[in-house]
Amino acid sequence: MAWIDRIPLGLLIAIAIWMALAPFTPEPHLWEKLKMLKSGTLTRPLDIFDLFFHSLPLVLLAIKLMRVKS
């Protein structure tokens, strides 16, 4: 996990926010995919990849913050 310690926190925050909100119109992909997951319509491989792609920076940010806190 040393590689995550080398990522600057500010950069990771910016990337996480950008990816969580992209594209800005008509609706962020992450929000759209989470709604699809809740309704049970997240079945296409591209949609599953999209959910993973847009949420990965948030997961990395959470891991980084837990490592900084401890």
A tleap script that builds the chain and sets N, CA, C and O, in Angstrom:
source leaprc.protein.ff14SB
mol = sequence {
  NMET ALA TRP ILE ASP ARG ILE PRO LEU GLY
  LEU LEU ILE ALA ILE ALA ILE TRP MET ALA
  LEU ALA PRO PHE THR PRO GLU PRO HIE LEU
  TRP GLU LYS LEU LYS MET LEU LYS SER GLY
  THR LEU THR ARG PRO LEU ASP ILE PHE ASP
  LEU PHE PHE HIE SER LEU PRO LEU VAL LEU
  LEU ALA ILE LYS LEU MET ARG VAL LYS CSER
}
set mol.1.N position { 0.818 -1.202 0.000 }
set mol.1.CA position { 0.000 0.000 0.000 }
set mol.1.C position { 0.858 1.261 0.000 }
set mol.1.O position { 0.319 2.362 0.115 }
set mol.2.N position { 2.153 1.132 -0.124 }
set mol.2.CA position { 3.025 2.303 -0.136 }
set mol.2.C position { 2.757 3.176 -1.360 }
set mol.2.O position { 2.984 4.386 -1.325 }
set mol.3.N position { 2.279 2.569 -2.432 }
set mol.3.CA position { 2.022 3.354 -3.651 }
set mol.3.C position { 0.918 4.379 -3.424 }
set mol.3.O position { 0.953 5.461 -4.010 }
set mol.4.N position { -0.055 4.059 -2.589 }
set mol.4.CA position { -1.139 5.015 -2.339 }
set mol.4.C position { -0.651 6.178 -1.470 }
set mol.4.O position { -1.193 7.281 -1.539 }
set mol.5.N position { 0.372 5.924 -0.654 }
set mol.5.CA position { 0.941 6.995 0.165 }
set mol.5.C position { 1.670 8.028 -0.688 }
set mol.5.O position { 1.816 9.179 -0.278 }
set mol.6.N position { 2.123 7.627 -1.860 }
set mol.6.CA position { 2.849 8.545 -2.741 }
set mol.6.C position { 1.928 9.452 -3.554 }
set mol.6.O position { 2.398 10.425 -4.143 }
set mol.7.N position { 0.637 9.161 -3.599 }
set mol.7.CA position { -0.319 9.993 -4.336 }
set mol.7.C position { -0.665 11.202 -3.470 }
set mol.7.O position { -1.112 11.039 -2.335 }
set mol.8.N position { -0.464 12.421 -3.996 }
set mol.8.CA position { -0.815 13.606 -3.205 }
set mol.8.C position { -2.321 13.638 -2.894 }
set mol.8.O position { -3.153 13.376 -3.762 }
set mol.9.N position { -2.649 13.964 -1.639 }
set mol.9.CA position { -4.036 13.963 -1.191 }
set mol.9.C position { -4.893 14.939 -2.003 }
set mol.9.O position { -6.014 14.606 -2.386 }
set mol.10.N position { -4.376 16.130 -2.264 }
set mol.10.CA position { -5.136 17.124 -3.031 }
set mol.10.C position { -5.473 16.635 -4.433 }
set mol.10.O position { -6.583 16.848 -4.920 }
set mol.11.N position { -4.520 15.985 -5.074 }
set mol.11.CA position { -4.753 15.449 -6.413 }
set mol.11.C position { -5.813 14.355 -6.372 }
set mol.11.O position { -6.689 14.304 -7.236 }
set mol.12.N position { -5.737 13.495 -5.389 }
set mol.12.CA position { -6.708 12.404 -5.271 }
set mol.12.C position { -8.110 12.945 -4.994 }
set mol.12.O position { -9.091 12.417 -5.517 }
set mol.13.N position { -8.210 13.990 -4.178 }
set mol.13.CA position { -9.513 14.615 -3.918 }
set mol.13.C position { -10.085 15.197 -5.203 }
set mol.13.O position { -11.264 15.006 -5.501 }
set mol.14.N position { -9.253 15.907 -5.967 }
set mol.14.CA position { -9.715 16.522 -7.219 }
set mol.14.C position { -10.181 15.461 -8.215 }
set mol.14.O position { -11.229 15.614 -8.843 }
set mol.15.N position { -9.412 14.399 -8.357 }
set mol.15.CA position { -9.780 13.328 -9.298 }
set mol.15.C position { -11.062 12.635 -8.845 }
set mol.15.O position { -11.925 12.329 -9.667 }
set mol.16.N position { -11.189 12.386 -7.543 }
set mol.16.CA position { -12.386 11.705 -7.019 }
set mol.16.C position { -13.639 12.543 -7.258 }
set mol.16.O position { -14.675 12.017 -7.666 }
set mol.17.N position { -13.542 13.835 -7.006 }
set mol.17.CA position { -14.701 14.707 -7.241 }
set mol.17.C position { -15.023 14.765 -8.722 }
set mol.17.O position { -16.187 14.672 -9.111 }
set mol.18.N position { -14.002 14.919 -9.548 }
set mol.18.CA position { -14.207 15.016 -11.002 }
set mol.18.C position { -14.887 13.757 -11.538 }
set mol.18.O position { -15.859 13.837 -12.289 }
set mol.19.N position { -14.365 12.593 -11.143 }
set mol.19.CA position { -14.920 11.344 -11.664 }
set mol.19.C position { -16.308 11.050 -11.103 }
set mol.19.O position { -17.129 10.433 -11.782 }
set mol.20.N position { -16.577 11.477 -9.888 }
set mol.20.CA position { -17.900 11.249 -9.304 }
set mol.20.C position { -18.957 12.105 -9.988 }
set mol.20.O position { -20.119 11.708 -10.065 }
set mol.21.N position { -18.569 13.260 -10.478 }
set mol.21.CA position { -19.537 14.181 -11.076 }
set mol.21.C position { -19.556 14.168 -12.602 }
set mol.21.O position { -20.456 14.750 -13.208 }
set mol.22.N position { -18.585 13.518 -13.233 }
set mol.22.CA position { -18.515 13.521 -14.703 }
set mol.22.C position { -19.495 12.519 -15.280 }
set mol.22.O position { -19.685 11.470 -14.666 }
set mol.23.N position { -20.109 12.757 -16.378 }
set mol.23.CA position { -20.294 14.051 -17.034 }
set mol.23.C position { -21.323 14.872 -16.260 }
set mol.23.O position { -22.220 14.321 -15.623 }
set mol.24.N position { -21.187 16.145 -16.321 }
set mol.24.CA position { -22.009 17.033 -15.494 }
set mol.24.C position { -23.460 17.105 -15.966 }
set mol.24.O position { -24.362 17.339 -15.162 }
set mol.25.N position { -23.685 16.910 -17.247 }
set mol.25.CA position { -25.054 16.939 -17.771 }
set mol.25.C position { -25.277 15.703 -18.618 }
set mol.25.O position { -24.310 15.255 -19.235 }
set mol.26.N position { -26.392 15.141 -18.705 }
set mol.26.CA position { -27.608 15.479 -17.990 }
set mol.26.C position { -27.591 14.980 -16.543 }
set mol.26.O position { -28.296 15.520 -15.691 }
set mol.27.N position { -26.778 13.940 -16.265 }
set mol.27.CA position { -26.730 13.352 -14.925 }
set mol.27.C position { -25.371 12.668 -14.766 }
set mol.27.O position { -24.919 11.994 -15.692 }
set mol.28.N position { -24.713 12.824 -13.622 }
set mol.28.CA position { -23.425 12.131 -13.424 }
set mol.28.C position { -23.575 10.617 -13.580 }
set mol.28.O position { -24.547 10.025 -13.111 }
set mol.29.N position { -22.595 10.004 -14.247 }
set mol.29.CA position { -22.654 8.564 -14.486 }
set mol.29.C position { -22.711 7.778 -13.188 }
set mol.29.O position { -23.441 6.791 -13.094 }
set mol.30.N position { -21.951 8.200 -12.184 }
set mol.30.CA position { -21.943 7.463 -10.926 }
set mol.30.C position { -23.336 7.427 -10.310 }
set mol.30.O position { -23.781 6.376 -9.848 }
set mol.31.N position { -24.015 8.543 -10.298 }
set mol.31.CA position { -25.376 8.605 -9.750 }
set mol.31.C position { -26.321 7.720 -10.573 }
set mol.31.O position { -27.140 6.983 -10.024 }
set mol.32.N position { -26.187 7.811 -11.897 }
set mol.32.CA position { -27.035 7.012 -12.784 }
set mol.32.C position { -26.820 5.515 -12.550 }
set mol.32.O position { -27.780 4.748 -12.477 }
set mol.33.N position { -25.548 5.106 -12.434 }
set mol.33.CA position { -25.248 3.684 -12.247 }
set mol.33.C position { -25.695 3.196 -10.870 }
set mol.33.O position { -26.138 2.056 -10.733 }
set mol.34.N position { -25.583 4.046 -9.849 }
set mol.34.CA position { -26.058 3.650 -8.528 }
set mol.34.C position { -27.577 3.476 -8.505 }
set mol.34.O position { -28.096 2.583 -7.835 }
set mol.35.N position { -28.282 4.332 -9.240 }
set mol.35.CA position { -29.740 4.163 -9.352 }
set mol.35.C position { -30.070 2.877 -10.094 }
set mol.35.O position { -31.010 2.169 -9.733 }
set mol.36.N position { -29.288 2.574 -11.141 }
set mol.36.CA position { -29.511 1.330 -11.876 }
set mol.36.C position { -29.242 0.117 -10.980 }
set mol.36.O position { -29.976 -0.869 -11.033 }
set mol.37.N position { -28.193 0.191 -10.162 }
set mol.37.CA position { -27.866 -0.898 -9.248 }
set mol.37.C position { -28.994 -1.111 -8.253 }
set mol.37.O position { -29.365 -2.250 -7.971 }
set mol.38.N position { -29.540 -0.034 -7.722 }
set mol.38.CA position { -30.642 -0.132 -6.750 }
set mol.38.C position { -31.897 -0.739 -7.374 }
set mol.38.O position { -32.602 -1.525 -6.739 }
set mol.39.N position { -32.169 -0.360 -8.639 }
set mol.39.CA position { -33.384 -0.859 -9.285 }
set mol.39.C position { -33.199 -2.243 -9.915 }
set mol.39.O position { -34.168 -2.860 -10.357 }
set mol.40.N position { -31.953 -2.726 -9.955 }
set mol.40.CA position { -31.704 -4.049 -10.514 }
set mol.40.C position { -31.526 -4.072 -12.017 }
set mol.40.O position { -31.593 -5.139 -12.627 }
set mol.41.N position { -31.302 -2.922 -12.629 }
set mol.41.CA position { -31.138 -2.876 -14.091 }
set mol.41.C position { -29.675 -2.733 -14.509 }
set mol.41.O position { -29.394 -2.520 -15.688 }
set mol.42.N position { -28.754 -2.843 -13.581 }
set mol.42.CA position { -27.330 -2.744 -13.901 }
set mol.42.C position { -26.838 -4.113 -14.342 }
set mol.42.O position { -26.288 -4.870 -13.541 }
set mol.43.N position { -27.037 -4.430 -15.620 }
set mol.43.CA position { -26.712 -5.766 -16.108 }
set mol.43.C position { -25.699 -5.760 -17.252 }
set mol.43.O position { -24.966 -6.734 -17.427 }
set mol.44.N position { -25.646 -4.689 -18.026 }
set mol.44.CA position { -24.714 -4.650 -19.157 }
set mol.44.C position { -23.278 -4.506 -18.659 }
set mol.44.O position { -23.023 -3.735 -17.734 }
set mol.45.N position { -22.334 -5.240 -19.260 }
set mol.45.CA position { -20.936 -5.142 -18.836 }
set mol.45.C position { -20.391 -3.701 -18.893 }
set mol.45.O position { -19.603 -3.307 -18.034 }
set mol.46.N position { -20.798 -2.935 -19.878 }
set mol.46.CA position { -20.327 -1.556 -19.977 }
set mol.46.C position { -20.807 -0.721 -18.794 }
set mol.46.O position { -20.063 0.121 -18.292 }
set mol.47.N position { -22.017 -0.940 -18.352 }
set mol.47.CA position { -22.546 -0.209 -17.195 }
set mol.47.C position { -21.825 -0.603 -15.913 }
set mol.47.O position { -21.548 0.244 -15.064 }
set mol.48.N position { -21.522 -1.892 -15.775 }
set mol.48.CA position { -20.792 -2.365 -14.596 }
set mol.48.C position { -19.389 -1.773 -14.584 }
set mol.48.O position { -18.911 -1.333 -13.538 }
set mol.49.N position { -18.719 -1.758 -15.749 }
set mol.49.CA position { -17.401 -1.138 -15.853 }
set mol.49.C position { -17.479 0.348 -15.524 }
set mol.49.O position { -16.611 0.877 -14.830 }
set mol.50.N position { -18.501 1.015 -16.012 }
set mol.50.CA position { -18.683 2.444 -15.766 }
set mol.50.C position { -18.834 2.730 -14.273 }
set mol.50.O position { -18.261 3.695 -13.767 }
set mol.51.N position { -19.594 1.906 -13.573 }
set mol.51.CA position { -19.743 2.060 -12.133 }
set mol.51.C position { -18.384 1.901 -11.442 }
set mol.51.O position { -18.023 2.697 -10.575 }
set mol.52.N position { -17.650 0.883 -11.831 }
set mol.52.CA position { -16.319 0.649 -11.270 }
set mol.52.C position { -15.386 1.818 -11.581 }
set mol.52.O position { -14.682 2.301 -10.694 }
set mol.53.N position { -15.377 2.271 -12.825 }
set mol.53.CA position { -14.477 3.334 -13.283 }
set mol.53.C position { -14.735 4.652 -12.556 }
set mol.53.O position { -13.791 5.336 -12.161 }
set mol.54.N position { -15.995 5.008 -12.378 }
set mol.54.CA position { -16.328 6.282 -11.763 }
set mol.54.C position { -16.248 6.236 -10.229 }
set mol.54.O position { -16.132 7.286 -9.597 }
set mol.55.N position { -16.307 5.053 -9.622 }
set mol.55.CA position { -16.240 4.965 -8.163 }
set mol.55.C position { -14.842 4.632 -7.646 }
set mol.55.O position { -14.573 4.817 -6.459 }
set mol.56.N position { -13.959 4.153 -8.493 }
set mol.56.CA position { -12.617 3.772 -8.058 }
set mol.56.C position { -11.857 4.917 -7.378 }
set mol.56.O position { -11.250 4.681 -6.333 }
set mol.57.N position { -11.858 6.142 -7.916 }
set mol.57.CA position { -11.145 7.213 -7.206 }
set mol.57.C position { -11.711 7.499 -5.808 }
set mol.57.O position { -10.960 7.860 -4.902 }
set mol.58.N position { -13.004 7.342 -5.632 }
set mol.58.CA position { -13.595 7.538 -4.303 }
set mol.58.C position { -13.127 6.453 -3.332 }
set mol.58.O position { -12.866 6.730 -2.162 }
set mol.59.N position { -13.025 5.245 -3.814 }
set mol.59.CA position { -12.538 4.143 -2.980 }
set mol.59.C position { -11.076 4.384 -2.604 }
set mol.59.O position { -10.686 4.197 -1.452 }
set mol.60.N position { -10.270 4.801 -3.586 }
set mol.60.CA position { -8.865 5.096 -3.304 }
set mol.60.C position { -8.732 6.248 -2.309 }
set mol.60.O position { -7.873 6.210 -1.428 }
set mol.61.N position { -9.576 7.268 -2.445 }
set mol.61.CA position { -9.560 8.385 -1.514 }
set mol.61.C position { -9.906 7.919 -0.101 }
set mol.61.O position { -9.271 8.346 0.863 }
set mol.62.N position { -10.889 7.061 0.027 }
set mol.62.CA position { -11.266 6.535 1.343 }
set mol.62.C position { -10.111 5.752 1.966 }
set mol.62.O position { -9.835 5.889 3.158 }
set mol.63.N position { -9.442 4.934 1.163 }
set mol.63.CA position { -8.296 4.169 1.663 }
set mol.63.C position { -7.182 5.117 2.097 }
set mol.63.O position { -6.583 4.936 3.157 }
set mol.64.N position { -6.909 6.124 1.274 }
set mol.64.CA position { -5.859 7.101 1.593 }
set mol.64.C position { -6.189 7.830 2.895 }
set mol.64.O position { -5.313 7.999 3.742 }
set mol.65.N position { -7.434 8.263 3.066 }
set mol.65.CA position { -7.806 8.971 4.273 }
set mol.65.C position { -7.710 8.080 5.513 }
set mol.65.O position { -7.326 8.553 6.582 }
set mol.66.N position { -8.050 6.816 5.383 }
set mol.66.CA position { -7.908 5.894 6.507 }
set mol.66.C position { -6.434 5.696 6.877 }
set mol.66.O position { -6.091 5.579 8.054 }
set mol.67.N position { -5.569 5.659 5.855 }
set mol.67.CA position { -4.143 5.489 6.115 }
set mol.67.C position { -3.536 6.738 6.729 }
set mol.67.O position { -2.647 6.647 7.576 }
set mol.68.N position { -4.013 7.911 6.304 }
set mol.68.CA position { -3.495 9.164 6.872 }
set mol.68.C position { -3.953 9.311 8.317 }
set mol.68.O position { -3.203 9.791 9.167 }
set mol.69.N position { -5.189 8.895 8.591 }
set mol.69.CA position { -5.765 9.027 9.930 }
set mol.69.C position { -5.047 8.150 10.941 }
set mol.69.O position { -4.877 8.541 12.096 }
set mol.70.N position { -4.625 6.970 10.515 }
set mol.70.CA position { -3.996 6.035 11.477 }
set mol.70.C position { -2.505 6.197 11.555 }
set mol.70.O position { -1.846 5.487 12.314 }
savepdb mol mol.pdb
quit
